[in-house]
Amino acid sequence: MTSALFRALFAPRGIALYGASGDAEKNTARPQRYLRKHGYAGTIAPINRARREVLGETAYPSLAAAPGEIDHAFVMVPPGDVPAACDECFARRVPVVTIFTDGFGETGAAGRKVEDALVAKARAAGVRLLGPNSIGLVSTSPATALTVNASLEIERLPVGSLAVVSQSGSLIGALLSRGAARGIGFSRLVSVGNEADLSVGELLELLVDDAQTKAILLFLETLRDAERLARAARRAFAAGKPVIAYKLGRSSAGEALARSHTGALAGDDRAADAFLAACGVLRVRSFEGLIESALLALGQRPPQGKRVAMMTTTGGGAAVVADPLGAAGVELVAPPHGLGRRIRALGVRVTDSPLIDLTLAGTRASVYGPVLEALLASDHSDAVLAAVGSSAQFYPELAIEPILAARRAHPAKALAVFIAPEAPASLELLARAGIAAFRAPESCADALAAFCAWRAPRIPPHADSVPAARSAEALFAALGIPQAPTQRLRTADDPIECPFPVAIKIASPDIEHKTEVGGVELGLRDAHEATAAAKRVLERVRAARPQARIDGVIAASMQTGLGEAILGYRHDVQVGPLVLVGAGGTLAEVYRDFALRIAPVSLEEAREMVAEVRGFASLAGLRNAPRGDLEALARAVVAFSRLVTRPEVVEAEINPLLVKAAGEGVVGVDALLVLRG
Amino acid sequence: MTSALFRALFAPRGIALYGASGDAEKNTARPQRYLRKHGYAGTIAPINRARREVLGETAYPSLAAAPGEIDHAFVMVPPGDVPAACDECFARRVPVVTIFTDGFGETGAAGRKVEDALVAKARAAGVRLLGPNSIGLVSTSPATALTVNASLEIERLPVGSLAVVSQSGSLIGALLSRGAARGIGFSRLVSVGNEADLSVGELLELLVDDAQTKAILLFLETLRDAERLARAARRAFAAGKPVIAYKLGRSSAGEALARSHTGALAGDDRAADAFLAACGVLRVRSFEGLIESALLALGQRPPQGKRVAMMTTTGGGAAVVADPLGAAGVELVAPPHGLGRRIRALGVRVTDSPLIDLTLAGTRASVYGPVLEALLASDHSDAVLAAVGSSAQFYPELAIEPILAARRAHPAKALAVFIAPEAPASLELLARAGIAAFRAPESCADALAAFCAWRAPRIPPHADSVPAARSAEALFAALGIPQAPTQRLRTADDPIECPFPVAIKIASPDIEHKTEVGGVELGLRDAHEATAAAKRVLERVRAARPQARIDGVIAASMQTGLGEAILGYRHDVQVGPLVLVGAGGTLAEVYRDFALRIAPVSLEEAREMVAEVRGFASLAGLRNAPRGDLEALARAVVAFSRLVTRPEVVEAEINPLLVKAAGEGVVGVDALLVLRG
């Protein structure tokens, strides 16, 4: 079931080309050349005031003059001429206009304005835009190679079932060419450019309904319109079409350490991780893993665990995969007793190592095949890795046939094959049989790790709504998170009622880091000490920040706990509401030791989050340390995640949140609340 | 200048084969087939009591019967027959015996005993052993393909200047085949097996003197005879032959968290890191990076910094390299002002982004070449990355020629080329011209990061010798590391002389983790509190560990500092003396936040180590926190590293070592010393 939009994008009856060059050497001649080269069967109408013909096709002075059904216009004219070209398309209500030209929203405010105006006019005309700054798209069947990407010089389009949606134009070519060389084919490849109108999410939706597409690969530089992307990813999951993403931005991580609040902690690539995981998207971290892992996930549902069984004829060849696989947190599992016995009966030495090494002797099909079948049939693992040695290089059929046969007999279990030598023919044989095959051990480990981490899209739990409150204290009290008793003192001499010992802190909306200006004193045991401290604090802060507004000081009962946590909530502009729990203290930001999820979360998810934070190890009983109340901490995470019901809350944080002994709860010491507007 | 040993290994005049099969299909027929297939010109003497001829060569009933100069014997007989075969070789004093047969030291004590006996006999006879459990070796010129590795089915040996020494036999084949497919050739490839006699280090020495070898690649599973390896690596460095290592074992890291002492912290893969870096060895983390990075380092000396300049015609293609490169800590640098202007004059848009993106328009040689030349000529970077798009796939000569020309004009600067599409012909053109070319962005980033981290072999500083001492306290005092005043109390009622407040800790040689048994009380303000605490401690520990020897309690003056560190020293069985400094506290082991070096270290190195520990950020002034005395900490590291002069010290640790305010020094609170025997 494909929509009119889908057909206009991928199977247009006629295509108008703005700016098509008559010089076949020029980049702007490519779409026309590629369309014909790869057998596009519809009308091609170059729009050119000066010429009657372009590369053998009749040219027209304007779109109005072009005959027939034009479903798609492709615009390559200079930026200044784009609006006029689009106006012609809007006037004729061409269903889709793809703008190759760049120099719009990506260049700044002026370009953004022109782009916004184009979108507004398109919407008014009922026309959809792809781009600007899109290198175009490719559909393999029916063949529609409507792109400037030079990878289309390829002899034949690699027809297949993978779709690619990419925020990088040039990389659709890199993926196409790498797939083609490996026997991996594509249904559609789209470069989304600036996503002024058609977004990654909407294209994903369209591809879910495309019968020729069985898995969808996303090359992402950023996340735009995450809500729609999330919806589309859920639909893809429901339709049994795995969505696999490669996303840039891992190394910006190091840059975001500047500030202490959740914003900085959550604003990095790990928010994207949390988002993609919640949508049921597999995230790979290697470029080739993007195409290679598709066959690993195709036809599969998310696994129960993270257990990989391994067999090989080359010990070293398996080790180079096992090493990064283990580092990625995947568990390598030895065969259980009964299975081990059956494999031993085939003449294979089985130890308690997770690796079943058949050695050179095991290259015989009579050994390799049955061992692989036994592993595929067993439920002690979530995926099987088979490594193959030199035989795959010189006798591809002989080396690969036992794998194909074992696969046919046991099609259900996820299977990855790593080939140690250079063996393109064997890689291709495997891919053509639908088996995930890898030439780099690291991308094999990456794909297996992504597969093992794959889970169904998250069903957000119900979140009880939170009553509105103006202060952080009132809001967090309404959430049921205990906080240290505090009291505002207008002057240093106000009587103190909250229990001693107390801390004295400056109260000022203008001072973010209080300790830096001498605005905090701790451990004050009685009223006498506290009053003296309050005076000192006020004096120091007034000297250090004469311009700051000062609302007196806060006295806060000092609390003790077994450990410190940070609890954060943020409505992220890219991915939406996030809840965070991490190790507290100054070093929280240094170690970036936190767990992040899309809010709200269930108690079970909150427990998972707490378990992910390495710094809570001692609170969980490491080295017989007294246990902290991590259950209360998990409940506090759930409570904090309910802030999603208060749309005015942009950001909230409790840091530190002290974790007391098991059964004694948690208590917040310092809080931050940022409201909209 | 090659030695007799080198010639017997790689250019033997005659080779005896024990266990050579007359069935060409059998694995044991391979060495004979491969030797002849690849043009071995010397004598081949199959030793076979039952046959007069094997695969067309005259066979002999014993080695004694074989005529001519036999420089090398290759043994493939069953394990039980190996000693007899070797005895024949020892009797004839064949210079080198390579044992393919496995089932010796790698299987356990019994196999180790047989192996040791073989080595002893070989030594007595002046014969050298390669293996056992070696798949053999390959020399490309003169051609000597003396191996069971099936990769030698290859049509022609890829002759070149890279040598491979591998602890995995099968992977010499994987490297050979991957190199051959890429236009990368080899001089020698050796599988060392169990290294019963000839070690990686000794082979490395031999290859330093081999005129045909220009770089040496090590595939390591472990480190054996590190001292010899270190010496050989230094010689290789002095000879201008880069040594590049891939070492397994990264993921065992997670397993070694069990114990708190330095042993566990240092016993992991990071000790190998410290060792290889100190030897001037480049360490790569991707398998293909091992062969690909050789051309990056060849002809180079270690760089000054970690700065990479990047240019591309495909933004996405560069980003997929830049992302992992940034994550690896490499700095991507934009061109300085003057250079930026010159590049702009070529019609290229230069921003303050570190990436010079020529876009599609820049594929012209008239742009690509001059920009690359300008980057290669500039000294603002330590290496240049050039990314190439689709043109490399379809027009390899056109796309690659400007790179070759720029390289010829500027041969000095390190250059890496990443090709975004599948483009084997372009990769090969580059490799044949000696330019490092990469097909996976991750291994490109890996190789560049390894290159940027490459430093000359370390010159160990002089270490003043430390006087012998029986107790940790006395030893560390002799090193000039202040320690908290302590006092042994035989009974709880002994008068306490060390300054209050104090901590009371159980004194027992049998109790490692004192807090686990209630053996510690802190913050005791006077004699009354301390005495009561000492009684409780003794009572609890006697109840919890009735069998433990108890020597009373220790009273220790409580110390305060701005932060905690851990200081460790260990004579590692693999890599030798190591000194460690890390963030202290319970979480030290959780975050594994420490720096490690081969001991002794200079003050400058110690400062570098302190700067590497992320947890010291607050002591270094993060968020205006008061600065700690990190200079005193660095001096303590230097002092601790002098333990290398006390050979009886196996392990030493101060944890915690409190770091006081700047200028106020450090003080050790708890110490551990393990002496030999």
Interface residues (C-beta under 8 A of the other chain):
Chain A: N27 V148 N149 A150 S151 E153 I154 S166 S168 G169 S170 L171 G173 A174 L176 S177 R178 A180 A181 R182 F219 E221 L248 G249 R250 S251 S252 A253 G254 S260 S286 F287 E288 T313 T314 G315 G316 G317 A319 V320 A322 D323 P324 L325 G326 A327 L360 A361 G389 S390 S391 Q393 F394 A420 P421 E422 A423 A440 P441 E442 S443 H513 T515 E516 A583 T586 L587 V590 Y591 D593 R614 G615 A617 S618 L622 R623 N624 A625
Chain B: N27 V148 N149 A150 S151 E153 I154 S166 S168 G169 S170 L171 G173 A174 S177 R178 A180 A181 R182 F219 E221 Y246 L248 G249 R250 S251 S252 A253 G254 S260 S286 F287 E288 T313 T314 G315 G316 G317 A319 V320 A322 D323 P324 L325 G326 A327 L360 A361 G389 S390 S391 Q393 F394 A420 P421 E422 A423 A440 P441 E442 S443 H513 T515 E516 A583 T586 L587 V590 Y591 D593 R614 G615 A617 S618 L622 R623 N624 A625
